[in-house]
Amino acid sequence: MDERLIEVRDLDKVYQAKSFFKTSGQANFANQGINIDIYQGEVLGLVGESGSGKSTLGRLLLGFEKSTSGQINYFPDQEGSQADFSPQIVFQNNLAAMNPQLSVLDVVAEPLLRSQSKAEAREAAKTYLNQVGIPEDKWTHRPRSFSGGQLQRVNIARALADQPNFIVLDEPVSALDVSVQASIINLLMDLQEDHQLTYLFITHDLSIARVISDRIAVMKEGHLVEVQATEALFENPQEAYTRDLLAAIPSLKV
């Protein structure tokens, strides 16, 4: 875990406040002065309360939004490797990325159609559905016939189909029952090892972050206030805000 996948330096994201008639001069910082490195093959947990800027940072790293200032560099330790960055995202809302008229087999095959025939894409999709534990007799079913946990497995398969090296997992288990959360976390850990993936795991729940993360970054009001190795953060948190989050965690058995 020595080479960096992402280097973030002095990153700001500002949204201009809007009134009914016009944009005001007031600037709202969603992210301010962000400096962090994300290493190849690690799971970086990003924790904080709702509205703290976690998802905004994830979107900036994916290139879904442009920063106001600062730099994001991919593969900064390797010459000419920016084009090798291949990101994907798994959302909390597991129906958001799915066409409800397609079977889950075709949902997973969909991103592959850019470079493969429909038959080839479907064959590849079967592999990914197998990897995430969706039974073959359900592959022709539409998304709305699946439970929340099953839908999240389909979402993960769809993300894998694009052969990413970096996945932003934005509250991927927060809407699920605790027992289902544990099974999805175990699946993500297995896939991360099997596919040599790097994760940014966004959550408001430190107990979940502890299970899956190598390091944890704590965000408050758009600022990163603390970044530590996971067990070091739990044993010796440096910031009062981190201690408050730790005092409020539920337990998760995996």
matplotlib code that plots the C-alpha trace (Angstrom):
import matplotlib.pyplot as plt

x = [0.0, 2.9, 1.9, -0.8, -3.8, -5.1, -3.4, -5.6, -4.1, -5.7, -9.1, -12.0, -15.6, -17.8, -21.5, -22.9, -26.0, -29.1, -32.2, -35.5, -34.5, -30.7, -27.4, -26.2, -22.6, -22.4, -20.1, -20.9, -17.9, -18.9, -15.2, -12.4, -8.7, -8.8, -5.4, -5.2, -3.6, -5.5, -3.2, -3.7, -5.4, -6.6, -10.0, -10.3, -13.3, -14.8, -17.0, -19.0, -22.5, -25.0, -24.1, -20.5, -19.3, -18.5, -20.5, -19.3, -15.7, -16.6, -18.1, -15.0, -12.7, -14.9, -14.9, -18.6, -18.1, -15.3, -13.5, -13.4, -9.7, -7.0, -5.7, -6.7, -4.0, -4.4, -1.4, 0.8, 3.8, 3.7, 4.6, 1.7, -0.8, -3.8, -5.7, -5.5, -7.8, -11.1, -13.7, -17.2, -19.7, -22.2, -25.1, -27.2, -30.3, -29.9, -32.6, -31.1, -28.7, -31.1, -33.5, -36.6, -37.6, -34.5, -33.7, -30.9, -28.8, -29.2, -28.7, -25.3, -24.5, -25.5, -22.1, -20.4, -22.4, -20.0, -17.3, -19.0, -21.9, -25.1, -24.3, -20.7, -21.9, -24.5, -22.0, -19.7, -22.6, -23.4, -19.8, -20.3, -23.8, -22.3, -19.5, -22.0, -24.3, -27.4, -28.9, -29.2, -32.9, -33.3, -31.2, -34.2, -36.2, -36.6, -35.1, -38.4, -38.8, -35.6, -35.0, -32.8, -29.8, -30.2, -30.4, -27.2, -25.5, -26.7, -25.4, -22.0, -22.0, -22.8, -19.9, -17.5, -18.6, -16.8, -13.5, -12.8, -9.7, -11.4, -15.0, -16.8, -19.2, -21.6, -23.5, -23.9, -25.4, -27.1, -30.6, -30.3, -31.1, -28.1, -27.9, -27.9, -25.3, -22.9, -23.3, -22.8, -19.7, -18.2, -18.9, -17.2, -14.2, -13.9, -14.3, -11.7, -9.2, -10.1, -10.1, -7.3, -9.7, -9.3, -12.4, -13.6, -16.2, -18.5, -20.6, -21.9, -21.4, -17.9, -18.7, -19.1, -16.1, -14.0, -14.8, -13.9, -11.4, -7.6, -7.7, -10.5, -10.8, -13.2, -15.0, -16.7, -18.3, -16.3, -13.0, -11.0, -10.3, -8.5, -7.0, -5.6, -5.1, -8.4, -7.4, -5.2, -8.2, -10.4, -7.7, -6.4, -8.7, -7.1, -10.2, -13.1, -15.5, -14.0, -14.5, -18.2, -18.7, -17.0, -19.3, -22.4, -21.5, -23.8, -22.2, -21.9, -21.0, -19.4]
y = [0.0, 2.4, 3.9, 6.5, 6.2, 9.7, 12.9, 15.7, 19.1, 22.3, 21.3, 23.7, 23.3, 26.4, 26.7, 30.2, 30.7, 31.4, 33.5, 33.3, 36.0, 35.8, 34.3, 36.1, 36.9, 34.4, 31.4, 28.1, 25.8, 22.2, 21.2, 23.5, 23.0, 19.2, 17.5, 13.7, 10.8, 7.6, 4.6, 1.8, -1.2, 0.5, 1.1, 4.7, 5.3, 8.8, 9.6, 12.5, 13.8, 14.4, 17.6, 17.5, 17.3, 13.6, 12.9, 16.1, 15.0, 11.6, 13.3, 15.5, 12.5, 10.7, 13.8, 14.2, 17.8, 20.3, 21.8, 25.5, 25.4, 22.9, 19.8, 16.1, 13.9, 10.3, 7.8, 10.7, 8.4, 7.0, 8.9, 9.4, 7.2, 9.6, 7.8, 4.5, 5.8, 3.9, 4.9, 3.7, 4.4, 2.4, 4.6, 4.2, 4.4, 1.0, 1.6, 5.0, 3.5, 0.8, 0.8, -0.7, -2.2, -4.4, -7.7, -7.5, -9.5, -6.7, -4.0, -5.5, -6.0, -2.4, -0.7, -3.5, -2.7, 0.2, -2.4, -5.8, -7.4, -8.0, -11.8, -11.1, -8.5, -10.9, -13.7, -11.3, -10.1, -13.7, -13.9, -10.7, -11.8, -15.1, -13.2, -11.2, -14.1, -13.5, -16.9, -17.8, -18.3, -14.6, -13.2, -12.6, -10.8, -7.0, -4.9, -4.2, -7.9, -7.8, -7.0, -4.1, -6.3, -8.2, -4.9, -3.6, -6.8, -6.1, -2.6, -3.9, -6.3, -3.5, -1.4, -4.4, -4.9, -1.7, -3.2, -0.2, 0.3, 2.8, 2.6, 5.3, 3.5, 6.2, 5.0, 1.6, -0.2, 2.5, 1.7, -2.0, -4.2, -4.9, -8.5, -7.6, -4.9, -7.5, -9.7, -6.8, -5.6, -9.1, -9.2, -5.9, -7.0, -10.2, -8.4, -5.8, -8.5, -10.5, -7.6, -5.5, -2.5, 0.8, 2.0, 5.3, 4.1, 7.0, 6.5, 8.3, 5.1, 4.6, 1.0, 0.0, 2.0, 0.2, -3.2, -2.4, 0.5, 0.5, 4.2, 6.6, 10.3, 12.4, 15.3, 18.2, 21.1, 20.6, 20.1, 17.0, 17.2, 13.9, 11.0, 8.0, 4.3, 2.7, 1.2, 4.2, 6.4, 4.3, 4.0, 7.5, 10.0, 13.4, 15.6, 16.3, 15.8, 12.4, 11.5, 12.5, 10.3, 7.4, 7.8, 7.5, 4.4, 1.3, -2.2, -4.3, -8.0, -9.4]
z = [0.0, -0.8, -4.2, -4.2, -6.4, -5.7, -4.4, -3.2, -2.5, -1.2, -2.6, -2.3, -3.5, -3.2, -4.0, -4.3, -2.1, -4.1, -3.3, -5.2, -7.6, -8.0, -6.8, -3.7, -3.0, -0.1, -0.6, 1.0, 1.3, 0.8, 1.0, 2.2, 2.2, 1.6, 1.6, 1.5, -0.3, -1.1, -1.6, -4.1, -2.6, 0.6, 2.0, 3.2, 5.4, 5.2, 8.2, 9.5, 10.0, 7.2, 5.3, 6.3, 2.7, 2.4, -0.8, -2.4, -1.9, -3.4, -6.5, -6.9, -6.8, -9.4, -11.7, -11.5, -10.3, -10.8, -7.8, -7.2, -6.6, -5.7, -7.4, -7.8, -9.3, -10.2, -10.0, -8.9, -8.3, -11.9, -15.1, -17.6, -15.7, -15.4, -18.1, -16.2, -13.5, -13.8, -11.2, -10.3, -7.6, -5.5, -4.1, -1.1, -3.3, -5.0, -7.6, -8.8, -11.3, -12.7, -15.6, -14.0, -17.3, -17.7, -16.1, -13.6, -16.1, -18.6, -15.9, -15.2, -18.9, -19.8, -19.2, -21.2, -24.4, -25.2, -26.1, -26.5, -28.3, -26.3, -26.1, -24.9, -22.4, -21.0, -20.6, -18.6, -16.5, -15.4, -14.0, -11.9, -10.7, -9.6, -7.7, -5.7, -4.9, -7.0, -7.8, -11.5, -11.4, -10.5, -13.4, -15.6, -12.9, -12.9, -10.1, -8.2, -7.4, -5.3, -1.6, -0.6, 0.1, -3.2, -5.1, -3.5, -4.7, -8.2, -8.0, -6.9, -9.8, -12.2, -10.8, -11.1, -14.7, -15.7, -14.3, -12.0, -9.9, -7.6, -6.2, -4.1, -1.8, -0.7, 2.3, 0.6, 3.6, 5.7, 4.4, 5.1, 8.2, 10.4, 9.4, 5.7, 6.4, 7.7, 4.6, 2.2, 4.1, 4.0, 0.2, -0.3, 1.6, -0.4, -3.7, -2.7, -2.2, -5.2, -7.6, -5.9, -5.6, -3.8, -1.9, -0.6, 1.9, 2.9, 6.1, 9.1, 11.2, 12.6, 13.7, 10.0, 9.0, 11.6, 10.1, 6.5, 6.6, 6.7, 7.5, 8.5, 7.6, 9.7, 8.1, 9.8, 8.0, 4.9, 6.6, 7.2, 10.9, 11.4, 9.4, 11.2, 10.8, 11.9, 15.2, 16.1, 15.6, 17.9, 20.6, 20.5, 18.7, 18.5, 17.9, 20.2, 17.2, 16.6, 20.3, 20.0, 17.0, 18.8, 21.8, 19.6, 17.6, 17.5, 17.3, 14.1, 14.3, 11.1]

ax = plt.figure().add_subplot(projection="3d")
ax.plot(x, y, z, "-o")
ax.set_aspect("equal")
plt.show()
